Amino acid sequence: MRELSLSFIGGKRVSTPADLAIRPAILQDAAAIARVHVDSWRTTYRDIVPDEILAKLSYEERERLWSRVVTDPKQFTFVAEAPARIVGFANGGRNRGSEAEYSGELYAVYLVQAHQQRGVGLRLTVAVARELERAGMRSMIVWVLRDNPACAFYRKLGGQQVASKLIVMGDRSLEEVAFGWTEIRDLIRPR
């Protein structure tokens, strides 16, 4: 696998704002994470998932969810914080699926639209991967909708498509694909 630099993704130079910090999430971040989650879904999945699914998303419901997640010791959640606000998050833990060769799973990476394609997603992904490795997980998988532009991001990070499945959202059947890294250390090597 070719090495990546934090300033390069797929050969393209990206610049992460110098005043942006990646840190572990705390309970007080739940409302901001919920806002990023809902807003990101509405911009990323428009024209991919049914409109009624996006319309039903609720900041309050997501805040309750993230209040549980960030306090769950079995999951790792990180936020990307620009001055005075959270602009992205990522979380992961043990693989929830049946793909035995992948011990860890990147559950989610979401960014507000203005901070996409600037290296923030890479920094968040690496933060989760490092925690998975520290917890003894040497491989990682992530599931993503096939029509999500993030598929290109995972390929550029060296993820190999290893599985796919159909899911139902509203009145649509959508395909999810899994990208896997058999060696997390290939992803988290110093950049």
PLY file of the C-alpha trace (Angstrom):
ply
format ascii 1.0
element vertex 191
property float x
property float y
property float z
element edge 190
property int vertex1
property int vertex2
end_header
0.00 0.00 0.00
1.37 3.41 -0.83
2.01 5.75 2.05
-0.18 8.79 2.48
0.69 12.09 4.02
-1.74 13.98 6.17
-1.38 16.71 3.58
-2.00 14.42 0.60
-4.96 12.21 -0.23
-4.77 10.26 -3.46
-1.97 12.48 -4.72
-4.01 15.65 -4.19
-2.73 18.18 -1.67
-5.28 19.09 0.97
-4.98 21.69 3.68
-6.41 21.22 7.12
-6.93 24.46 9.01
-4.12 24.90 11.54
-6.60 25.85 14.25
-8.58 22.62 13.91
-8.11 20.06 16.70
-9.00 16.36 16.81
-9.85 15.21 20.34
-11.87 12.53 22.14
-15.55 13.40 22.43
-17.11 14.12 25.82
-20.74 14.06 26.92
-21.04 17.84 26.52
-20.31 17.39 22.78
-23.46 15.31 22.15
-25.61 18.22 20.91
-22.92 19.47 18.52
-22.26 15.94 17.23
-26.00 15.51 16.67
-26.11 18.74 14.65
-23.18 17.62 12.46
-24.78 14.18 12.05
-28.16 15.50 10.89
-26.76 18.32 8.74
-24.24 16.02 7.10
-26.89 13.40 6.32
-29.07 16.06 4.72
-26.31 17.28 2.42
-24.49 14.00 1.70
-27.49 11.72 1.24
-29.80 14.11 -0.64
-30.81 12.25 -3.83
-29.45 8.98 -2.36
-31.88 8.12 0.45
-35.61 8.90 0.38
-36.50 12.52 1.23
-38.87 11.40 4.01
-35.96 9.74 5.85
-33.97 12.98 5.77
-37.01 15.05 6.78
-37.59 12.88 9.86
-34.06 13.37 11.21
-34.14 15.14 14.54
-31.39 16.96 16.43
-33.01 15.94 19.71
-33.17 12.24 18.82
-29.56 12.24 17.61
-28.43 14.08 20.74
-29.95 11.32 22.89
-28.16 8.72 20.73
-24.78 10.48 20.93
-25.14 11.03 24.68
-25.18 7.24 25.00
-22.46 6.61 22.42
-19.83 9.03 23.74
-20.13 7.53 27.23
-19.94 3.92 25.99
-16.48 2.59 26.94
-16.65 0.04 24.12
-16.70 2.76 21.45
-14.20 5.43 20.48
-15.57 8.80 19.39
-13.50 11.76 18.24
-14.52 15.26 17.22
-12.94 17.77 14.87
-13.15 21.13 16.57
-12.59 24.43 14.84
-12.57 27.55 17.01
-15.83 27.57 18.94
-17.56 24.70 17.14
-17.44 21.03 16.24
-17.31 20.48 12.48
-17.00 16.70 12.31
-16.80 13.45 14.20
-15.88 9.80 13.81
-16.49 6.74 15.90
-15.71 3.06 15.94
-15.26 -0.06 18.00
-15.39 -3.83 17.59
-16.73 -5.12 14.28
-20.50 -5.52 14.64
-20.78 -7.79 11.60
-19.85 -11.32 10.65
-16.64 -10.50 8.75
-14.31 -12.37 11.12
-11.11 -11.21 9.43
-11.86 -7.60 10.49
-11.76 -7.12 14.26
-12.42 -3.36 14.31
-15.02 -1.22 12.60
-15.15 2.44 11.69
-18.83 3.08 12.40
-19.14 6.65 11.15
-17.26 9.68 9.85
-19.30 12.82 9.24
-18.26 16.40 8.51
-20.17 19.57 7.81
-19.98 20.30 4.11
-17.62 23.29 4.44
-14.94 21.07 6.02
-15.11 18.16 3.58
-12.14 17.40 1.28
-9.71 19.29 3.52
-7.99 16.40 5.29
-10.30 16.44 8.33
-11.92 13.09 7.50
-8.48 11.52 7.20
-7.41 12.84 10.61
-10.63 11.56 12.20
-10.33 8.15 10.52
-6.72 7.76 11.67
-7.67 8.77 15.23
-10.25 5.98 15.41
-7.90 3.48 13.75
-5.17 4.27 16.31
-7.59 3.61 19.18
-8.70 0.35 17.60
-5.08 -0.75 17.36
-4.39 0.30 20.97
-7.35 -1.89 21.98
-5.79 -4.88 20.20
-7.73 -4.73 16.96
-5.38 -5.09 14.01
-7.83 -4.81 11.11
-10.76 -2.56 10.28
-13.87 -2.45 8.13
-16.29 0.37 7.25
-19.72 0.11 5.61
-20.89 2.90 3.31
-23.69 3.40 0.81
-22.38 2.67 -2.69
-23.60 6.04 -3.99
-21.90 7.97 -1.18
-18.96 10.03 -2.46
-17.00 8.76 0.58
-16.38 5.49 -1.30
-13.63 7.28 -3.23
-12.14 8.53 0.06
-11.88 5.00 1.49
-10.33 3.69 -1.72
-7.72 6.47 -1.62
-6.89 5.44 1.94
-6.14 1.92 0.70
-9.42 0.28 1.67
-10.31 -2.75 -0.42
-13.94 -3.48 -1.20
-14.60 -6.74 0.64
-18.37 -7.16 0.81
-21.72 -5.70 -0.13
-25.33 -6.04 0.99
-28.74 -4.58 0.29
-30.52 -2.52 2.92
-33.98 -0.97 2.84
-34.49 2.70 3.66
-38.06 3.87 3.33
-39.29 2.59 -0.01
-35.83 2.06 -1.53
-33.37 -0.80 -1.58
-29.85 0.57 -1.37
-26.52 -1.17 -1.65
-23.95 -0.84 1.10
-20.37 -1.76 0.39
-17.65 -2.59 2.91
-14.07 -1.42 2.63
-11.49 -3.25 4.68
-7.93 -2.88 5.88
-6.37 -6.18 6.93
-3.58 -4.26 8.68
-4.58 -1.07 10.49
-0.91 -0.17 10.84
-0.84 0.48 7.06
-3.45 3.19 7.59
-2.00 4.76 10.75
1.69 4.84 9.90
3.20 8.24 10.61
2.37 10.56 7.78
0 1
1 2
2 3
3 4
4 5
5 6
6 7
7 8
8 9
9 10
10 11
11 12
12 13
13 14
14 15
15 16
16 17
17 18
18 19
19 20
20 21
21 22
22 23
23 24
24 25
25 26
26 27
27 28
28 29
29 30
30 31
31 32
32 33
33 34
34 35
35 36
36 37
37 38
38 39
39 40
40 41
41 42
42 43
43 44
44 45
45 46
46 47
47 48
48 49
49 50
50 51
51 52
52 53
53 54
54 55
55 56
56 57
57 58
58 59
59 60
60 61
61 62
62 63
63 64
64 65
65 66
66 67
67 68
68 69
69 70
70 71
71 72
72 73
73 74
74 75
75 76
76 77
77 78
78 79
79 80
80 81
81 82
82 83
83 84
84 85
85 86
86 87
87 88
88 89
89 90
90 91
91 92
92 93
93 94
94 95
95 96
96 97
97 98
98 99
99 100
100 101
101 102
102 103
103 104
104 105
105 106
106 107
107 108
108 109
109 110
110 111
111 112
112 113
113 114
114 115
115 116
116 117
117 118
118 119
119 120
120 121
121 122
122 123
123 124
124 125
125 126
126 127
127 128
128 129
129 130
130 131
131 132
132 133
133 134
134 135
135 136
136 137
137 138
138 139
139 140
140 141
141 142
142 143
143 144
144 145
145 146
146 147
147 148
148 149
149 150
150 151
151 152
152 153
153 154
154 155
155 156
156 157
157 158
158 159
159 160
160 161
161 162
162 163
163 164
164 165
165 166
166 167
167 168
168 169
169 170
170 171
171 172
172 173
173 174
174 175
175 176
176 177
177 178
178 179
179 180
180 181
181 182
182 183
183 184
184 185
185 186
186 187
187 188
188 189
189 190
